[in-house]
Amino acid sequence: MARKPRVHFSGALYHVISRGNQRQKIFRQQQDFAHFQHLLENSQKQFGLRIYAYVLMPNHFHLLLQVGSLPLSRGMQSLLYRYSRYYNRRYHKVGHLFQGRYRAILCDKDEYLLELVRYLHLNPVRARLVKDLREYRWSSHGNYLQGSNAGGVAVEEVLAGFSRQRGAAIRAYERFIRDGLGQGHREEYYEVKEQRYLGEDDFVERMEREIQDSQQVPVKITVREIMGEVLQCWGGTVSEVLSKRRGRQESLLRAIVAYAGCEVGGIQVPFEIPGGEI
C-alpha cells in the first residue's frame, strides 16, 4: 500500500522515529550524540519546533515534537541532511545513513503527551544501556529532572501537569517515570490508524477535518532545492552536476545530490533535473 503524504497544521504533535540504514549505528562516539543535540536545538529555533522529549539511541532516535506554522518536513529534512553530512565527513562514508523516510506519527496530545514522554525517556532502560536512567546523557530526561529548557526542550507544560510548584512537579515526574519501569515495548504506540494517527476515532475524524479546513498541502523538497544546498556547501556549479563528464568533481557532486535527494527528500533515483538526469 502506498504511503500517504505527510500532513501539516499548526499545533500538530508528532512522534518521529528514524533508524540507521540496515540498523547500523548512527551515533558512534559521544561527539556524535552531542553534535546531533546541537543540530536539534538549531532546528528547534529555526523552524519553530516545540520539543517535548527526545532520546538518542546508538542506531536510532525518537523525537516528540509540536510544529508551528512551518511543516515538520522542513525541520526534519534540514536536521537529517546536516547530520548525514557531518557523519559521512567524519567517518569517510558514502551512501545512506538513515533507513528510508523518517516515520512521523500524528498523536492525540491530550491522551498521549505524558505517556509518550515517559515511553521515550525509558528507552535506554528497556534496551539495557543503563540501569539508572539518570546516567543516560543523550535524552531530555535530564531537562525534566532539572526543570531546565536547555537545548530547546519545553519542559514547562508537562511539569505543570503534575504541580504548579516546580520542586513538587519534578518529584511527581520522577515517580511517574519509576512507575513505568516495568513496562516493556508498547506496540500500541506504533499501531497507527490511516497509516499516520495515534488516537481514537474521534481524534482521527477531527484531524481529517482540521487538514481539510486548513487547505494545506504537503510540502515537498525539489531536486533543484537539494542541488542548490549541495552546491552551497560543497562548491561547484550547476553545469558540473548536469554534465555528462565522468571527472572526479562532477561524479562526486552528482553522487552527493543523488544521496541527499534520497536521504532527506524521499526521491527515488534516477530522477530528472531540468536540463539533465541523475
N, C-alpha and C positions, 0 to 999 in steps of 0.2 A: 504494500500500500504506500502511495506517495506521501511524503511528509507534508503537513500543512504549513503554510508560510507563517513566519513569526507575526505576532500581533503586538500592538503597542497602544497604550493610553497612559496619560499621566497618573501616577499613583499606583501603577501595577507592581505587584510583588512577585519576584521570580526566584526560584531555587535553580541555580545554574551549576551544572556539573560538566567538567571536561577532563578527559583521561589522556595519558600518553599513548601514542600510536603503538599498537601491539602491547599495551600495558607497560611500556618502557618507563623508566624513571624520567620525570621532567624536572625534578629537583635533586641534584647530586650532592651538593655541599650547602653549608649554611649560607654562603653568599648568594646562592640561587634563591633560597626561600626569601632572604632579605630583599633581594632585587625585585622579586615579584610583589612583595608587600609595598615597596616603593612605587612600582608601576600602578598597583591597585589604588593607592592613595591619590596618585596623579589623575587616574581615570575618574575617581570619585569627584574630584574638583572640576575637571574639565568637562565632564558630561552630566553633571548634576545628579549623580547617583547617591542613594542613601544606603549605606552598608550596615545591615543589622548583624550579620555574622559572616565569618569565613573560616575555613580550615584548609591548610595546605598539607597534603599527604605526599609521600615520595613519588607516586605515579599518577596522582590526580588531585583535583581540588574541588571544593564546594563553596559557593557564594550565595548569600541570601541578600538580594538587592531590591530596592524600590526605585523605579525610574521617575524622572520628571518629564519635562517637555520633549527631551530627546529620547529616541528609541534605544532599547537595550543593545541592539546590534551595533550602534555606533561605538559605544564604550567597549564592548567585547571584542570587536574587530581590531580596535586600536590596542587593547591590552594583549591579546593573543599574538598579534603581529609583532609588537615591540618585544615581548618576552621571547618569542621564537627566534627573532633576530639576535637578541642577546645570547641565547643558549647556543645557537649554531656557531656564532663567532667564538664564544668562549671554549667550546669543545670541538671546534673544527668539523662540524657536521653539515650535511646537506640532506634535505628531504623533510618529510612530515615529522613534526614533533608531537602534535595532538592528533587524536583519533577522530577524524571527520569533524562534523559540526559539533559545537558545544550543545548540550541539552539545556533547555530553558523551560521550566515548569511554572505556569502561571498559578499562583496559590491564593487561596482564600485567607487573607491576612487575619481576619477576626478569629478564625478557627485554628490556624496553623502557625502563626508567628512564633509564639513561645515554644511550641513543640519542636519546630524546625531549628530554632536557635540551640536548644538542648541537643537535638539529634546531631547537628553539625559539630558542636563542640565535643561530643563524646566519641567522635570518630577515632582519635588516637588511642583511646582506651579499648574500644572494640577491636582495633587492629593490633592490640598488644604492643604498641610502640612505647607506651608508658603505663605505669600503674597509677600514678598520681597525676591527674590532669594538669595540675599547676606546673608540672615540669615541662609541658609541651609549649614551646615558644611560638609555634607557627600557626596560631589561630587567634581569634578575637576574644577567647575566653578570658585572657588576662585583662583585657579592657574592662570587662564586666566586674572582675574582682577588684579593680582599682577605681571603678566608676569613671573611666577615662575615655575621651573621644579621640585619643591619639590614633594617627593613621587613618582618620576619616570614619571611624566606626561610631555609629549613632546608638549609644547605649541608653540614653535618657528614657526613650519611650518604653523599652522593655522593663527597665528597672522601676519606672514609675508604676508599672502594673503590679508590682509587689508591695511598694510602700512609697509614700511621699518623702519619707526620711531616707537619705542616701545610705547611711550605715545599715539601717534595717532592711532596705531593699537589697543591698549586696548580700547580707546574710540569708535572706529568703531565696535569693537567686542561687546561692551555694547549696542550700537544702534541696532546691528544685533539681539541680544538676545531680546531686547524690542520689535522689530518688529514682533517677533514670539509669543509674549504673548497671542495673541488672537487665536492661533492655538490650536486645540484640539488633540485628538488621531489621529495619521496618519497611517491608516490601510495599506496604500500603502508600508510602510516600512517593513511590515510583509508578504505581498503577494508576496512571492518569486517565482522564476522560477526554474524548475527542483529540487524543494524542498530545494534549498540552495543558489540561486543567487539573489541579488538585483541590477538590471541593465537592460539595453536594450538588444535586441537580439544579437547585435554585441559584447557586453561585454561577454555575455554567451558563444558565439562561441569562443571568444578569450581565455576565461578561460579554456574551454574544451581543446583547442589546447595546452595551457600552461601546463595543467596537463599531457596530453599525451606526450609532448616533455620532461617534467622533469622526466618521468618514475618513479614518486613517488607512493608509495602505502600508504594507511592509516596505521598509527602506532597504534597497539593495545597493551594494557597493559595486561600482562598474569597473571593468577592466582598465579603462582609461585612468580612473582614480587610483587604482592599485599601481599602475605603471608610473604615474606622477609621484607617488610616495616613494617607490623604489628608486627612481632616478634622483630624487631629492636626497635620499640617504646614501646612495651608493655612487652617485655621479653617473656620467654617461649621457647619451642623447636618445631621443625617440627614434631617430634614424638607425641607431645601432641596435635597438631592440627589434625593429621591424626588418632589419637587414637579413638577407639570406646568407651572409658570410658566416663562416664557422670559426672565426678567430676566438681567442680566449675571452676577450672582453665582451664580445657580442653574445657568445654562448652563455657566459656567466649571467649577464643581465637577463637574457631570456629565461634562464633557469630560475632566477630569483622571482621574476614576475609570475611565472607559472606556479611556483611554490606558494607565493603569497596569495595568488588567486584561489588556489585550492584550500590553503590553510585557514584563511580568515574570511574569504568571500564565498566559500562553498561552490566555486565554479569548477566545472569538470574540464579537463584538458583532453584533446586540444580545444582551444577556443579562439574566436575571431577577435582581432583588434582592427578597427578601421584602418585599412592600409596594409594589413598583414595578418598572420596567423601564428599562434603558439601552440 
